[in-house]
């Protein structure tokens, strides 16, 4: 399997979050992940959350990296954000109407795996999302949920 690795340098500016989302969308489309696939929206939300955390909480430049499987087959998409702040990520739990504190909870809920590691003087936060084979039934991929119905609101 061929894997395409691409990266984008991020300035410590909140406007960079939108640029990172646009950049990631174009890279996903170029790798065969269609904009209408649920995987694409999940990955864009993960990009948004991790880049926002890097920009807002570190005030340092960062690097966004995507590792994308080629050929549209079942595989894992990996997203990484590396920054020069040694401060580890701290998951928080937002209460009620609070507008901050949900980012890493979203990452934990949306990604199949995530974590972080020290890198040089800073750190790298990563997450992975498994891509289903084209035409695969969600029941085959998520058998524990075959009897559940859900709606995103």
VMD Tcl script that builds the backbone (N, CA, C; Angstrom):
set m [mol new atoms 459]
animate dup $m
set s [atomselect $m all]
$s set {name element resname resid chain x y z} {
  {N N UNK 1 A 0.843 -1.167 0.000}
  {CA C UNK 1 A 0.000 0.000 0.000}
  {C C UNK 1 A 0.894 1.237 0.000}
  {N N UNK 2 A 0.525 2.195 -0.830}
  {CA C UNK 2 A 1.249 3.449 -0.916}
  {C C UNK 2 A 0.613 4.460 0.029}
  {N N UNK 3 A 1.441 5.221 0.740}
  {CA C UNK 3 A 0.951 6.233 1.661}
  {C C UNK 3 A 1.527 7.575 1.245}
  {N N UNK 4 A 0.660 8.569 1.122}
  {CA C UNK 4 A 1.067 9.924 0.798}
  {C C UNK 4 A 1.183 10.704 2.096}
  {N N UNK 5 A 2.352 11.311 2.339}
  {CA C UNK 5 A 2.534 12.138 3.519}
  {C C UNK 5 A 2.714 13.578 3.071}
  {N N UNK 6 A 1.893 14.469 3.618}
  {CA C UNK 6 A 1.944 15.884 3.275}
  {C C UNK 6 A 1.963 16.693 4.560}
  {N N UNK 7 A 2.506 17.912 4.485}
  {CA C UNK 7 A 2.541 18.736 5.684}
  {C C UNK 7 A 2.358 20.207 5.349}
  {N N UNK 8 A 1.882 20.954 6.334}
  {CA C UNK 8 A 1.608 22.375 6.218}
  {C C UNK 8 A 2.157 23.071 7.456}
  {N N UNK 9 A 2.914 24.135 7.254}
  {CA C UNK 9 A 3.401 24.926 8.380}
  {C C UNK 9 A 2.311 25.899 8.815}
  {N N UNK 10 A 2.102 25.983 10.116}
  {CA C UNK 10 A 1.038 26.786 10.712}
  {C C UNK 10 A 1.670 27.906 11.531}
  {N N UNK 11 A 1.242 29.134 11.283}
  {CA C UNK 11 A 1.682 30.276 12.095}
  {C C UNK 11 A 0.820 30.332 13.362}
  {N N UNK 12 A 1.321 30.946 14.427}
  {CA C UNK 12 A 0.535 31.054 15.663}
  {C C UNK 12 A -0.514 32.154 15.562}
  {N N UNK 13 A -1.499 31.930 14.692}
  {CA C UNK 13 A -2.551 32.906 14.411}
  {C C UNK 13 A -3.855 32.133 14.249}
  {N N UNK 14 A -4.916 32.518 14.952}
  {CA C UNK 14 A -6.186 31.790 14.847}
  {C C UNK 14 A -6.727 31.682 13.419}
  {N N UNK 15 A -6.372 32.605 12.533}
  {CA C UNK 15 A -6.826 32.530 11.136}
  {C C UNK 15 A -6.241 31.301 10.431}
  {N N UNK 16 A -5.188 30.749 10.979}
  {CA C UNK 16 A -4.549 29.574 10.382}
  {C C UNK 16 A -5.436 28.331 10.454}
  {N N UNK 17 A -6.372 28.309 11.383}
  {CA C UNK 17 A -7.250 27.139 11.527}
  {C C UNK 17 A -8.078 26.950 10.257}
  {N N UNK 18 A -8.667 28.018 9.750}
  {CA C UNK 18 A -9.437 27.936 8.510}
  {C C UNK 18 A -8.566 27.537 7.332}
  {N N UNK 19 A -7.359 28.089 7.269}
  {CA C UNK 19 A -6.436 27.721 6.191}
  {C C UNK 19 A -6.072 26.243 6.270}
  {N N UNK 20 A -5.867 25.739 7.481}
  {CA C UNK 20 A -5.537 24.322 7.668}
  {C C UNK 20 A -6.692 23.433 7.211}
  {N N UNK 21 A -7.932 23.829 7.515}
  {CA C UNK 21 A -9.091 23.042 7.070}
  {C C UNK 21 A -9.175 23.016 5.545}
  {N N UNK 22 A -9.016 24.167 4.897}
  {CA C UNK 22 A -9.077 24.219 3.426}
  {C C UNK 22 A -7.967 23.363 2.814}
  {N N UNK 23 A -6.775 23.476 3.360}
  {CA C UNK 23 A -5.637 22.701 2.868}
  {C C UNK 23 A -5.912 21.199 3.019}
  {N N UNK 24 A -6.405 20.796 4.191}
  {CA C UNK 24 A -6.680 19.379 4.439}
  {C C UNK 24 A -7.766 18.863 3.495}
  {N N UNK 25 A -8.827 19.650 3.263}
  {CA C UNK 25 A -9.881 19.229 2.326}
  {C C UNK 25 A -9.301 18.946 0.942}
  {N N UNK 26 A -8.433 19.829 0.478}
  {CA C UNK 26 A -7.867 19.631 -0.858}
  {C C UNK 26 A -6.976 18.394 -0.896}
  {N N UNK 27 A -6.254 18.125 0.175}
  {CA C UNK 27 A -5.385 16.931 0.209}
  {C C UNK 27 A -6.217 15.656 0.297}
  {N N UNK 28 A -7.303 15.695 1.050}
  {CA C UNK 28 A -8.179 14.523 1.137}
  {C C UNK 28 A -8.772 14.207 -0.225}
  {N N UNK 29 A -9.275 15.236 -0.910}
  {CA C UNK 29 A -9.861 15.025 -2.236}
  {C C UNK 29 A -8.820 14.452 -3.187}
  {N N UNK 30 A -7.601 14.939 -3.105}
  {CA C UNK 30 A -6.533 14.445 -3.971}
  {C C UNK 30 A -6.113 13.017 -3.663}
  {N N UNK 31 A -6.471 12.521 -2.474}
  {CA C UNK 31 A -6.098 11.148 -2.110}
  {C C UNK 31 A -7.230 10.162 -2.356}
  {N N UNK 32 A -8.364 10.659 -2.878}
  {CA C UNK 32 A -9.476 9.766 -3.153}
  {C C UNK 32 A -10.510 9.692 -2.050}
  {N N UNK 33 A -10.377 10.505 -1.020}
  {CA C UNK 33 A -11.386 10.562 0.035}
  {C C UNK 33 A -12.355 11.659 -0.365}
  {N N UNK 34 A -13.553 11.266 -0.769}
  {CA C UNK 34 A -14.540 12.213 -1.270}
  {C C UNK 34 A -15.076 13.138 -0.199}
  {N N UNK 35 A -15.393 14.356 -0.598}
  {CA C UNK 35 A -15.928 15.348 0.341}
  {C C UNK 35 A -17.227 14.882 0.973}
  {N N UNK 36 A -17.958 13.974 0.292}
  {CA C UNK 36 A -19.229 13.493 0.826}
  {C C UNK 36 A -19.067 12.284 1.744}
  {N N UNK 37 A -17.848 11.795 1.908}
  {CA C UNK 37 A -17.618 10.668 2.820}
  {C C UNK 37 A -17.632 11.166 4.260}
  {N N UNK 38 A -18.279 10.445 5.161}
  {CA C UNK 38 A -18.236 10.839 6.573}
  {C C UNK 38 A -16.800 10.955 7.094}
  {N N UNK 39 A -15.902 10.125 6.562}
  {CA C UNK 39 A -14.503 10.183 6.977}
  {C C UNK 39 A -13.920 11.564 6.735}
  {N N UNK 40 A -14.251 12.195 5.614}
  {CA C UNK 40 A -13.704 13.518 5.299}
  {C C UNK 40 A -14.117 14.534 6.351}
  {N N UNK 41 A -15.379 14.568 6.708}
  {CA C UNK 41 A -15.844 15.538 7.710}
  {C C UNK 41 A -15.233 15.255 9.079}
  {N N UNK 42 A -15.084 13.992 9.418}
  {CA C UNK 42 A -14.443 13.640 10.692}
  {C C UNK 42 A -13.010 14.142 10.714}
  {N N UNK 43 A -12.278 13.905 9.636}
  {CA C UNK 43 A -10.884 14.339 9.582}
  {C C UNK 43 A -10.757 15.859 9.615}
  {N N UNK 44 A -11.655 16.572 8.938}
  {CA C UNK 44 A -11.602 18.029 8.952}
  {C C UNK 44 A -11.872 18.556 10.359}
  {N N UNK 45 A -12.809 17.951 11.064}
  {CA C UNK 45 A -13.069 18.364 12.444}
  {C C UNK 45 A -11.848 18.091 13.323}
  {N N UNK 46 A -11.195 16.957 13.130}
  {CA C UNK 46 A -9.986 16.646 13.898}
  {C C UNK 46 A -8.868 17.639 13.591}
  {N N UNK 47 A -8.694 17.999 12.323}
  {CA C UNK 47 A -7.706 19.010 11.945}
  {C C UNK 47 A -8.018 20.307 12.680}
  {N N UNK 48 A -9.270 20.708 12.637}
  {CA C UNK 48 A -9.686 21.955 13.269}
  {C C UNK 48 A -9.364 21.953 14.759}
  {N N UNK 49 A -9.695 20.888 15.444}
  {CA C UNK 49 A -9.484 20.827 16.890}
  {C C UNK 49 A -8.009 20.830 17.252}
  {N N UNK 50 A -7.195 20.015 16.560}
  {CA C UNK 50 A -5.783 19.931 16.925}
  {C C UNK 50 A -5.015 21.192 16.542}
  {N N UNK 51 A -5.336 21.782 15.393}
  {CA C UNK 51 A -4.665 23.024 15.004}
  {C C UNK 51 A -5.092 24.154 15.938}
  {N N UNK 52 A -6.371 24.209 16.297}
  {CA C UNK 52 A -6.829 25.229 17.240}
  {C C UNK 52 A -6.085 25.109 18.555}
  {N N UNK 53 A -5.964 23.890 19.067}
  {CA C UNK 53 A -5.233 23.693 20.325}
  {C C UNK 53 A -3.797 24.199 20.211}
  {N N UNK 54 A -3.129 23.882 19.112}
  {CA C UNK 54 A -1.738 24.311 18.946}
  {C C UNK 54 A -1.647 25.828 18.885}
  {N N UNK 55 A -2.526 26.448 18.134}
  {CA C UNK 55 A -2.476 27.909 17.947}
  {C C UNK 55 A -2.859 28.649 19.228}
  {N N UNK 56 A -3.935 28.223 19.863}
  {CA C UNK 56 A -4.470 28.944 21.015}
  {C C UNK 56 A -3.669 28.675 22.291}
  {N N UNK 57 A -3.308 27.420 22.519}
  {CA C UNK 57 A -2.707 27.075 23.810}
  {C C UNK 57 A -1.193 27.158 23.845}
  {N N UNK 58 A -0.524 27.229 22.705}
  {CA C UNK 58 A 0.933 27.289 22.744}
  {C C UNK 58 A 1.486 28.628 22.289}
  {N N UNK 59 A 0.797 29.298 21.370}
  {CA C UNK 59 A 1.333 30.543 20.829}
  {C C UNK 59 A 2.583 30.330 20.001}
  {N N UNK 60 A 2.821 29.087 19.586}
  {CA C UNK 60 A 4.019 28.731 18.822}
  {C C UNK 60 A 3.622 28.299 17.406}
  {N N UNK 61 A 4.537 28.429 16.456}
  {CA C UNK 61 A 4.275 27.830 15.141}
  {C C UNK 61 A 4.116 26.317 15.296}
  {N N UNK 62 A 3.445 25.708 14.336}
  {CA C UNK 62 A 3.218 24.260 14.371}
  {C C UNK 62 A 3.324 23.708 12.957}
  {N N UNK 63 A 3.344 22.397 12.866}
  {CA C UNK 63 A 3.338 21.705 11.582}
  {C C UNK 63 A 2.223 20.673 11.607}
  {N N UNK 64 A 1.343 20.744 10.623}
  {CA C UNK 64 A 0.259 19.779 10.442}
  {C C UNK 64 A 0.713 18.760 9.419}
  {N N UNK 65 A 0.609 17.486 9.755}
  {CA C UNK 65 A 0.983 16.405 8.834}
  {C C UNK 65 A -0.191 15.457 8.653}
  {N N UNK 66 A -0.404 15.044 7.403}
  {CA C UNK 66 A -1.401 14.028 7.081}
  {C C UNK 66 A -0.696 12.863 6.407}
  {N N UNK 67 A -1.018 11.666 6.825}
  {CA C UNK 67 A -0.565 10.447 6.149}
  {C C UNK 67 A -1.809 9.787 5.588}
  {N N UNK 68 A -1.900 9.783 4.258}
  {CA C UNK 68 A -3.104 9.343 3.563}
  {C C UNK 68 A -2.832 8.097 2.744}
  {N N UNK 69 A -3.649 7.053 2.919}
  {CA C UNK 69 A -3.482 5.850 2.107}
  {C C UNK 69 A -3.919 6.127 0.676}
  {N N UNK 70 A -3.234 5.557 -0.269}
  {CA C UNK 70 A -3.604 5.720 -1.674}
  {C C UNK 70 A -4.543 4.616 -2.127}
  {N N UNK 71 A -5.198 4.846 -3.235}
  {CA C UNK 71 A -5.983 3.803 -3.873}
  {C C UNK 71 A -7.377 3.580 -3.328}
  {N N UNK 72 A -7.808 4.308 -2.310}
  {CA C UNK 72 A -9.173 4.180 -1.824}
  {C C UNK 72 A -9.465 2.904 -1.048}
  {N N UNK 73 A -8.438 2.133 -0.698}
  {CA C UNK 73 A -8.686 0.891 0.028}
  {C C UNK 73 A -8.855 1.158 1.522}
  {N N UNK 74 A -9.273 0.127 2.234}
  {CA C UNK 74 A -9.373 0.237 3.682}
  {C C UNK 74 A -7.973 0.468 4.230}
  {N N UNK 75 A -7.826 1.430 5.077}
  {CA C UNK 75 A -6.526 1.763 5.638}
  {C C UNK 75 A -6.719 2.758 6.770}
  {N N UNK 76 A -5.615 3.253 7.300}
  {CA C UNK 76 A -5.648 4.211 8.392}
  {C C UNK 76 A -5.137 5.561 7.912}
  {N N UNK 77 A -5.874 6.610 8.254}
  {CA C UNK 77 A -5.444 7.981 7.992}
  {C C UNK 77 A -4.888 8.512 9.299}
  {N N UNK 78 A -3.693 9.090 9.235}
  {CA C UNK 78 A -3.043 9.630 10.433}
  {C C UNK 78 A -2.882 11.134 10.293}
  {N N UNK 79 A -3.200 11.827 11.367}
  {CA C UNK 79 A -3.095 13.270 11.452}
  {C C UNK 79 A -2.178 13.590 12.622}
  {N N UNK 80 A -1.237 14.515 12.412}
  {CA C UNK 80 A -0.318 14.913 13.472}
  {C C UNK 80 A -0.176 16.431 13.478}
  {N N UNK 81 A -0.051 16.995 14.653}
  {CA C UNK 81 A 0.292 18.402 14.797}
  {C C UNK 81 A 1.473 18.460 15.759}
  {N N UNK 82 A 2.593 18.987 15.263}
  {CA C UNK 82 A 3.797 19.136 16.075}
  {C C UNK 82 A 4.017 20.615 16.351}
  {N N UNK 83 A 4.361 20.934 17.607}
  {CA C UNK 83 A 4.659 22.320 17.955}
  {C C UNK 83 A 5.886 22.352 18.853}
  {N N UNK 84 A 6.374 23.540 19.143}
  {CA C UNK 84 A 7.613 23.668 19.910}
  {C C UNK 84 A 7.366 23.922 21.399}
  {N N UNK 85 A 6.141 23.738 21.857}
  {CA C UNK 85 A 5.840 23.878 23.278}
  {C C UNK 85 A 5.955 22.517 23.955}
  {N N UNK 86 A 6.715 22.464 25.032}
  {CA C UNK 86 A 6.884 21.205 25.761}
  {C C UNK 86 A 5.686 20.899 26.662}
  {N N UNK 87 A 4.772 21.862 26.809}
  {CA C UNK 87 A 3.619 21.663 27.687}
  {C C UNK 87 A 2.709 20.577 27.113}
  {N N UNK 88 A 2.437 19.516 27.879}
  {CA C UNK 88 A 1.594 18.428 27.358}
  {C C UNK 88 A 0.139 18.859 27.210}
  {N N UNK 89 A -0.591 18.186 26.327}
  {CA C UNK 89 A -2.015 18.487 26.211}
  {C C UNK 89 A -2.739 18.045 27.485}
  {N N UNK 90 A -3.707 18.827 27.893}
  {CA C UNK 90 A -4.464 18.523 29.109}
  {C C UNK 90 A -5.936 18.420 28.743}
  {N N UNK 91 A -6.456 17.196 28.668}
  {CA C UNK 91 A -7.893 17.058 28.388}
  {C C UNK 91 A -8.706 17.701 29.508}
  {N N UNK 92 A -9.723 18.449 29.101}
  {CA C UNK 92 A -10.619 19.085 30.065}
  {C C UNK 92 A -12.038 18.630 29.768}
  {N N UNK 93 A -12.927 18.932 30.681}
  {CA C UNK 93 A -14.331 18.623 30.474}
  {C C UNK 93 A -15.128 19.908 30.629}
  {N N UNK 94 A -15.726 20.364 29.552}
  {CA C UNK 94 A -16.528 21.585 29.587}
  {C C UNK 94 A -17.882 21.289 30.217}
  {N N UNK 95 A -18.359 22.227 30.976}
  {CA C UNK 95 A -19.665 22.107 31.620}
  {C C UNK 95 A -20.655 23.057 30.952}
  {N N UNK 96 A -21.868 22.610 30.774}
  {CA C UNK 96 A -22.964 23.463 30.327}
  {C C UNK 96 A -22.672 24.321 29.115}
  {N N UNK 97 A -22.716 25.624 29.322}
  {CA C UNK 97 A -22.564 26.573 28.223}
  {C C UNK 97 A -21.128 27.016 27.982}
  {N N UNK 98 A -20.166 26.414 28.649}
  {CA C UNK 98 A -18.771 26.804 28.430}
  {C C UNK 98 A -18.421 26.624 26.954}
  {N N UNK 99 A -17.649 27.560 26.439}
  {CA C UNK 99 A -17.312 27.522 25.010}
  {C C UNK 99 A -15.954 26.898 24.739}
  {N N UNK 100 A -15.195 26.594 25.748}
  {CA C UNK 100 A -13.885 25.953 25.584}
  {C C UNK 100 A -13.838 24.671 26.381}
  {N N UNK 101 A -12.866 23.820 26.062}
  {CA C UNK 101 A -12.644 22.626 26.859}
  {C C UNK 101 A -13.194 21.347 26.283}
  {N N UNK 102 A -13.630 21.378 25.026}
  {CA C UNK 102 A -14.192 20.164 24.422}
  {C C UNK 102 A -13.286 19.542 23.352}
  {N N UNK 103 A -12.219 20.227 22.989}
  {CA C UNK 103 A -11.394 19.797 21.861}
  {C C UNK 103 A -10.868 18.378 21.967}
  {N N UNK 104 A -10.165 18.082 23.053}
  {CA C UNK 104 A -9.598 16.739 23.170}
  {C C UNK 104 A -10.666 15.686 23.448}
  {N N UNK 105 A -11.790 16.086 24.042}
  {CA C UNK 105 A -12.912 15.148 24.184}
  {C C UNK 105 A -13.453 14.776 22.805}
  {N N UNK 106 A -13.534 15.757 21.914}
  {CA C UNK 106 A -13.964 15.464 20.538}
  {C C UNK 106 A -12.966 14.544 19.843}
  {N N UNK 107 A -11.692 14.844 19.991}
  {CA C UNK 107 A -10.667 14.003 19.378}
  {C C UNK 107 A -10.796 12.572 19.900}
  {N N UNK 108 A -10.949 12.438 21.203}
  {CA C UNK 108 A -11.081 11.113 21.804}
  {C C UNK 108 A -12.313 10.377 21.281}
  {N N UNK 109 A -13.400 11.104 21.072}
  {CA C UNK 109 A -14.632 10.474 20.603}
  {C C UNK 109 A -14.639 10.161 19.116}
  {N N UNK 110 A -13.932 10.949 18.319}
  {CA C UNK 110 A -13.975 10.776 16.871}
  {C C UNK 110 A -12.861 9.897 16.313}
  {N N UNK 111 A -11.697 9.961 16.909}
  {CA C UNK 111 A -10.557 9.195 16.399}
  {C C UNK 111 A -10.610 7.761 16.925}
  {N N UNK 112 A -10.052 6.852 16.150}
  {CA C UNK 112 A -9.948 5.470 16.620}
  {C C UNK 112 A -8.846 5.332 17.662}
  {N N UNK 113 A -7.817 6.167 17.525}
  {CA C UNK 113 A -6.706 6.199 18.472}
  {C C UNK 113 A -6.145 7.612 18.483}
  {N N UNK 114 A -5.596 8.032 19.610}
  {CA C UNK 114 A -4.893 9.303 19.659}
  {C C UNK 114 A -3.913 9.285 20.816}
  {N N UNK 115 A -2.981 10.196 20.765}
  {CA C UNK 115 A -2.007 10.305 21.838}
  {C C UNK 115 A -1.057 11.457 21.558}
  {N N UNK 116 A -0.019 11.519 22.334}
  {CA C UNK 116 A 0.990 12.551 22.128}
  {C C UNK 116 A 2.329 12.012 22.575}
  {N N UNK 117 A 3.400 12.652 22.101}
  {CA C UNK 117 A 4.745 12.251 22.477}
  {C C UNK 117 A 5.648 13.482 22.437}
  {N N UNK 118 A 6.650 13.512 23.310}
  {CA C UNK 118 A 7.626 14.602 23.226}
  {C C UNK 118 A 8.366 14.512 21.889}
  {N N UNK 119 A 8.713 15.672 21.351}
  {CA C UNK 119 A 9.486 15.702 20.103}
  {C C UNK 119 A 10.430 16.897 20.179}
  {N N UNK 120 A 11.715 16.611 20.310}
  {CA C UNK 120 A 12.678 17.689 20.462}
  {C C UNK 120 A 12.330 18.527 21.682}
  {N N UNK 121 A 12.262 19.849 21.493}
  {CA C UNK 121 A 11.898 20.745 22.593}
  {C C UNK 121 A 10.382 20.863 22.728}
  {N N UNK 122 A 9.629 20.239 21.839}
  {CA C UNK 122 A 8.171 20.361 21.844}
  {C C UNK 122 A 7.475 19.024 21.960}
  {N N UNK 123 A 6.389 18.887 21.201}
  {CA C UNK 123 A 5.600 17.653 21.257}
  {C C UNK 123 A 4.889 17.435 19.926}
  {N N UNK 124 A 4.387 16.231 19.757}
  {CA C UNK 124 A 3.580 15.859 18.605}
  {C C UNK 124 A 2.307 15.213 19.135}
  {N N UNK 125 A 1.153 15.763 18.735}
  {CA C UNK 125 A -0.132 15.163 19.067}
  {C C UNK 125 A -0.628 14.494 17.793}
  {N N UNK 126 A -1.095 13.267 17.910}
  {CA C UNK 126 A -1.498 12.511 16.729}
  {C C UNK 126 A -2.849 11.850 16.972}
  {N N UNK 127 A -3.512 11.547 15.874}
  {CA C UNK 127 A -4.712 10.726 15.946}
  {C C UNK 127 A -4.818 9.927 14.652}
  {N N UNK 128 A -5.531 8.831 14.728}
  {CA C UNK 128 A -5.719 7.960 13.580}
  {C C UNK 128 A -7.196 7.613 13.439}
  {N N UNK 129 A -7.625 7.554 12.180}
  {CA C UNK 129 A -8.991 7.147 11.862}
  {C C UNK 129 A -8.893 6.035 10.832}
  {N N UNK 130 A -9.548 4.926 11.102}
  {CA C UNK 130 A -9.536 3.793 10.178}
  {C C UNK 130 A -10.568 4.021 9.087}
  {N N UNK 131 A -10.148 3.822 7.867}
  {CA C UNK 131 A -11.044 3.981 6.720}
  {C C UNK 131 A -11.571 2.618 6.316}
  {N N UNK 132 A -12.881 2.534 6.136}
  {CA C UNK 132 A -13.522 1.295 5.712}
  {C C UNK 132 A -13.231 1.053 4.237}
  {N N UNK 133 A -13.279 -0.191 3.841}
  {CA C UNK 133 A -13.157 -0.524 2.421}
  {C C UNK 133 A -14.369 0.024 1.685}
  {N N UNK 134 A -14.179 0.509 0.441}
  {CA C UNK 134 A -15.328 1.007 -0.322}
  {C C UNK 134 A -16.419 -0.053 -0.411}
  {N N UNK 135 A -17.649 0.357 -0.145}
  {CA C UNK 135 A -18.777 -0.563 -0.232}
  {C C UNK 135 A -18.963 -1.438 0.992}
  {N N UNK 136 A -18.077 -1.301 1.979}
  {CA C UNK 136 A -18.215 -2.125 3.179}
  {C C UNK 136 A -19.427 -1.670 3.975}
  {N N UNK 137 A -20.127 -2.616 4.500}
  {CA C UNK 137 A -21.287 -2.307 5.327}
  {C C UNK 137 A -20.824 -1.785 6.671}
  {N N UNK 138 A -21.415 -0.694 7.177}
  {CA C UNK 138 A -21.057 -0.229 8.515}
  {C C UNK 138 A -21.279 -1.304 9.567}
  {N N UNK 139 A -22.234 -2.199 9.331}
  {CA C UNK 139 A -22.465 -3.285 10.291}
  {C C UNK 139 A -21.285 -4.244 10.338}
  {N N UNK 140 A -20.629 -4.436 9.203}
  {CA C UNK 140 A -19.466 -5.317 9.187}
  {C C UNK 140 A -18.296 -4.667 9.913}
  {N N UNK 141 A -18.211 -3.346 9.834}
  {CA C UNK 141 A -17.108 -2.633 10.448}
  {C C UNK 141 A -17.361 -2.401 11.928}
  {N N UNK 142 A -18.607 -2.098 12.298}
  {CA C UNK 142 A -18.966 -1.803 13.675}
  {C C UNK 142 A -20.064 -2.745 14.153}
  {N N UNK 143 A -19.786 -4.054 14.286}
  {CA C UNK 143 A -20.834 -5.014 14.636}
  {C C UNK 143 A -21.474 -4.736 15.997}
  {N N UNK 144 A -20.769 -4.121 16.924}
  {CA C UNK 144 A -21.348 -3.868 18.239}
  {C C UNK 144 A -22.487 -2.855 18.172}
  {N N UNK 145 A -22.569 -2.094 17.078}
  {CA C UNK 145 A -23.581 -1.062 16.959}
  {C C UNK 145 A -24.690 -1.421 15.974}
  {N N UNK 146 A -24.766 -2.662 15.553}
  {CA C UNK 146 A -25.714 -3.009 14.492}
  {C C UNK 146 A -27.173 -2.854 14.902}
  {N N UNK 147 A -27.484 -2.890 16.182}
  {CA C UNK 147 A -28.862 -2.768 16.611}
  {C C UNK 147 A -29.208 -1.374 17.120}
  {N N UNK 148 A -28.301 -0.419 16.929}
  {CA C UNK 148 A -28.535 0.937 17.403}
  {C C UNK 148 A -28.853 1.864 16.254}
  {N N UNK 149 A -29.716 2.810 16.520}
  {CA C UNK 149 A -29.961 3.917 15.587}
  {C C UNK 149 A -29.490 5.170 16.293}
  {N N UNK 150 A -28.920 6.098 15.547}
  {CA C UNK 150 A -28.456 7.326 16.161}
  {C C UNK 150 A -28.618 8.469 15.194}
  {N N UNK 151 A -28.648 9.658 15.764}
  {CA C UNK 151 A -28.785 10.870 14.979}
  {C C UNK 151 A -27.843 11.905 15.569}
  {N N UNK 152 A -27.088 12.579 14.712}
  {CA C UNK 152 A -26.226 13.662 15.161}
  {C C UNK 152 A -27.047 14.937 15.200}
  {N N UNK 153 A -27.040 15.590 16.326}
  {CA C UNK 153 A -27.799 16.851 16.448}
  {C C UNK 153 A -26.899 17.972 16.900}
}
mol reanalyze $m
mol bondsrecalc $m
mol representation Tube
mol addrep $m
